[in-house]
């Protein structure tokens, strides 16, 4: 497996703090609800 560069490893998006992780939500298999999220995301991107 290729090692990540120190610049990438130091990025918050790559290695978030415990505080950031605590505020996150994880979605596992949204099923049919995925269409609702996709529609909302497309509306956000369009504006």
Phi and psi restraints in degrees (value plus and minus 20) as a CYANA .aco file:
   2 UNK   PHI     -93.7   -53.7
   2 UNK   PSI     114.8   154.8
   3 UNK   PHI     -98.7   -58.7
   3 UNK   PSI     125.5   165.5
   4 UNK   PHI    -101.3   -61.3
   4 UNK   PSI     129.6   169.6
   5 UNK   PHI     -90.0   -50.0
   5 UNK   PSI     134.6   174.6
   6 UNK   PHI     -78.5   -38.5
   6 UNK   PSI     -52.0   -12.0
   7 UNK   PHI     -83.9   -43.9
   7 UNK   PSI     -60.7   -20.7
   8 UNK   PHI     -92.0   -52.0
   8 UNK   PSI     -64.5   -24.5
   9 UNK   PHI     -81.4   -41.4
   9 UNK   PSI     -51.0   -11.0
  10 UNK   PHI     -99.3   -59.3
  10 UNK   PSI     -28.3    11.7
  11 UNK   PHI     -94.1   -54.1
  11 UNK   PSI     117.7   157.7
  12 UNK   PHI     -81.1   -41.1
  12 UNK   PSI     -55.1   -15.1
  13 UNK   PHI     -87.3   -47.3
  13 UNK   PSI     -49.6    -9.6
  14 UNK   PHI    -105.1   -65.1
  14 UNK   PSI     -56.5   -16.5
  15 UNK   PHI    -157.2  -117.2
  15 UNK   PSI      53.6    93.6
  16 UNK   PHI     -89.0   -49.0
  16 UNK   PSI     133.0   173.0
  17 UNK   PHI     -90.3   -50.3
  17 UNK   PSI     144.3   184.3
  18 UNK   PHI     -81.0   -41.0
  18 UNK   PSI     -54.6   -14.6
  19 UNK   PHI     -82.3   -42.3
  19 UNK   PSI     -63.1   -23.1
  20 UNK   PHI     -87.1   -47.1
  20 UNK   PSI     -64.9   -24.9
  21 UNK   PHI     -80.4   -40.4
  21 UNK   PSI     -58.0   -18.0
  22 UNK   PHI     -83.5   -43.5
  22 UNK   PSI     -45.9    -5.9
  23 UNK   PHI    -109.8   -69.8
  23 UNK   PSI     -24.1    15.9
  24 UNK   PHI    -103.7   -63.7
  24 UNK   PSI     138.7   178.7
  25 UNK   PHI    -140.4  -100.4
  25 UNK   PSI     122.5   162.5
  26 UNK   PHI    -134.3   -94.3
  26 UNK   PSI     110.0   150.0
  27 UNK   PHI    -130.2   -90.2
  27 UNK   PSI     101.9   141.9
  28 UNK   PHI    -137.1   -97.1
  28 UNK   PSI     102.5   142.5
  29 UNK   PHI      23.0    63.0
  29 UNK   PSI      59.6    99.6
  30 UNK   PHI     -91.6   -51.6
  30 UNK   PSI     -32.3     7.7
  31 UNK   PHI      40.3    80.3
  31 UNK   PSI    -154.8  -114.8
  32 UNK   PHI     -87.5   -47.5
  32 UNK   PSI     -40.8    -0.8
  33 UNK   PHI     -88.2   -48.2
  33 UNK   PSI     -38.8     1.2
  34 UNK   PHI     -76.9   -36.9
  34 UNK   PSI     -55.1   -15.1
  35 UNK   PHI     -82.2   -42.2
  35 UNK   PSI     -55.6   -15.6
  36 UNK   PHI     -85.5   -45.5
  36 UNK   PSI     -65.4   -25.4
  37 UNK   PHI     -84.9   -44.9
  37 UNK   PSI     -61.8   -21.8
  38 UNK   PHI     -82.1   -42.1
  38 UNK   PSI     -62.1   -22.1
  39 UNK   PHI     -84.3   -44.3
  39 UNK   PSI     -64.5   -24.5
  40 UNK   PHI     -82.7   -42.7
  40 UNK   PSI     -62.1   -22.1
  41 UNK   PHI     -84.2   -44.2
  41 UNK   PSI     -61.3   -21.3
  42 UNK   PHI     -83.7   -43.7
  42 UNK   PSI     -56.8   -16.8
  43 UNK   PHI     -87.0   -47.0
  43 UNK   PSI     -59.8   -19.8
  44 UNK   PHI     -83.7   -43.7
  44 UNK   PSI     -65.7   -25.7
  45 UNK   PHI     -84.7   -44.7
  45 UNK   PSI     -51.9   -11.9
  46 UNK   PHI     -93.3   -53.3
  46 UNK   PSI     -41.9    -1.9
